[in-house]
Amino acid sequence: MFLSQSTPAKGVLTPLIEKIVAVGLCYQNKKMEKLIFENDINVFGKDVKTFPAGIDEVFKELIEKTGDAAGAREYYGVSNMDKNGKMIYKAVAEEKYDGEAKKYNYPESTIEKGTYFFEALKDWRNKTDCIKDIFAEMIKDKRVDKTKPAIEWYKNNDEMLCMIKAL
């Protein structure tokens, strides 16, 4: 309960739904920024079968195989819903040269070029519960393409961008 609509002598207690509080802590109603990828991004990786618990394990596997930590190579989380409404999450690394995916025995995929809306999340390792809330708010915007996957771009161990392609 929170005190609202106070007067000099009285206040009114109003209930606040926990979900709104959680979203409020994560998503500050900031103006979404735009980012443009001039070219497609070739990536490789694999589905996280135990989403969300297995995300860290799959990224650690990619980092171990490539030898590159975040910052030395671009890493992304690519997610969408299957036809049954189940979340499909793929942990991927940017390909540095043609044939790299084959070298590490991973399937290739592409992050499409174009304009993306994004929200930056600082200290993301301590705020992983916020990611779903940020995307939930972003998807409400009429300018985003709801048919395209949501993308997490792990810039480094502190900053991550939550991105959705623009219409």
C-alpha positions in Angstrom: 0.0 0.0 0.0 1.2 3.5 -0.8 0.0 6.8 0.5 -1.4 9.0 -2.3 -3.7 12.0 -2.8 -2.6 13.5 0.5 -4.3 16.5 2.1 -3.1 18.4 5.1 -4.9 16.1 7.5 -5.7 13.0 5.5 -4.3 10.6 3.0 -5.8 7.8 0.9 -4.1 4.4 0.9 -4.3 2.8 -2.5 -3.1 -0.7 -3.4 -0.3 -1.0 -5.9 0.0 -4.1 -8.0 3.4 -5.8 -7.6 3.9 -6.2 -11.4 3.7 -2.5 -11.9 6.2 -1.9 -9.2 8.6 -4.4 -10.8 8.2 -2.8 -14.2 8.7 0.6 -12.7 12.0 -0.4 -11.2 13.3 -1.8 -14.5 11.6 0.3 -17.1 11.8 4.0 -16.4 9.5 5.0 -19.4 12.6 6.4 -21.1 12.4 7.4 -24.7 13.5 4.5 -26.8 16.6 5.2 -28.9 17.3 4.1 -32.4 20.2 2.1 -33.7 20.9 1.3 -37.3 22.8 -1.8 -38.5 24.0 -1.1 -42.0 24.7 -4.8 -42.8 23.3 -8.1 -41.7 25.2 -9.7 -38.8 26.3 -13.3 -39.3 26.1 -15.2 -36.1 26.4 -18.7 -34.8 25.3 -20.4 -31.6 22.6 -22.6 -30.3 19.2 -22.8 -28.6 19.0 -22.6 -24.9 17.0 -25.8 -24.1 16.5 -24.9 -20.4 15.4 -21.3 -20.8 16.0 -19.1 -18.8 18.2 -21.1 -16.4 20.6 -22.4 -19.1 21.4 -19.0 -20.7 24.7 -18.4 -18.8 25.9 -22.0 -19.5 25.4 -21.7 -23.3 27.2 -18.3 -23.4 30.1 -19.7 -21.3 30.3 -22.5 -23.8 30.5 -20.0 -26.7 33.1 -17.9 -24.9 35.2 -21.0 -24.1 35.1 -22.2 -27.7 35.9 -18.9 -29.3 38.3 -17.7 -26.6 36.7 -14.2 -26.8 34.9 -12.6 -23.9 32.2 -9.9 -24.3 33.9 -6.8 -25.6 36.4 -8.8 -27.7 33.5 -10.3 -29.7 29.8 -9.4 -30.0 27.3 -11.7 -28.2 23.6 -11.6 -28.6 20.5 -13.3 -27.2 17.8 -13.8 -29.9 14.3 -14.7 -28.7 10.9 -15.3 -30.2 7.8 -17.3 -29.5 7.1 -20.6 -31.4 3.6 -21.4 -32.7 2.6 -22.8 -29.3 3.6 -19.7 -27.4 6.8 -21.2 -26.0 9.9 -18.9 -25.8 12.8 -20.0 -28.0 16.0 -18.3 -26.9 19.2 -18.6 -28.9 22.6 -17.6 -27.5 24.8 -16.4 -30.4 28.2 -14.9 -31.2 29.1 -12.7 -34.1 31.1 -14.5 -36.8 34.5 -13.0 -37.3 35.3 -14.7 -40.5 33.4 -16.9 -43.1 33.3 -20.5 -42.0 33.8 -19.9 -38.3 30.4 -21.4 -37.3 31.4 -24.6 -39.2 34.8 -24.7 -37.4 33.0 -24.7 -34.0 30.2 -26.9 -35.3 27.4 -24.5 -34.7 24.5 -23.6 -37.0 24.6 -20.1 -38.6 21.9 -17.5 -38.5 21.6 -13.8 -39.3 20.6 -10.7 -37.4 18.9 -8.5 -40.0 20.2 -5.2 -41.0 18.0 -2.2 -40.4 16.7 0.1 -37.7 16.2 -1.1 -34.2 14.7 0.6 -31.1 16.6 -0.1 -28.0 16.8 0.5 -24.3 20.1 0.2 -22.5 20.4 -1.8 -19.3 23.4 -1.0 -17.1 24.6 -3.6 -14.5 22.5 -6.2 -16.4 24.1 -9.1 -14.5 22.3 -8.0 -11.4 19.1 -7.1 -13.2 18.3 -10.1 -15.3 14.8 -10.1 -14.0 14.2 -6.7 -15.6 14.9 -7.9 -19.1 11.5 -9.4 -19.7 9.8 -6.3 -18.3 11.8 -4.0 -20.6 10.8 -6.0 -23.6 7.2 -6.2 -22.4 7.0 -2.4 -22.4 8.9 -2.0 -25.7 6.6 -4.4 -27.6 3.7 -2.1 -26.7 5.1 0.6 -29.0 3.4 0.7 -32.4 6.7 1.5 -34.1 8.3 -2.0 -33.4 7.9 -5.0 -35.6 6.3 -7.6 -33.5 7.0 -10.3 -36.1 10.8 -10.0 -35.6 12.8 -11.5 -32.7 13.7 -9.6 -29.6 17.5 -9.2 -29.4 19.8 -8.7 -26.4 23.1 -7.2 -27.3 25.7 -7.9 -24.6 28.0 -4.9 -25.1 30.2 -6.0 -22.1 29.8 -7.3 -18.6 28.0 -4.2 -17.5 25.9 -2.9 -20.4 23.3 -4.7 -22.5 20.9 -3.3 -25.1 17.3 -4.7 -25.4 16.4 -4.3 -29.1 13.4 -4.8 -31.3 13.4 -4.1 -35.0 11.5 -1.0 -36.2 8.7 -1.3 -38.7 
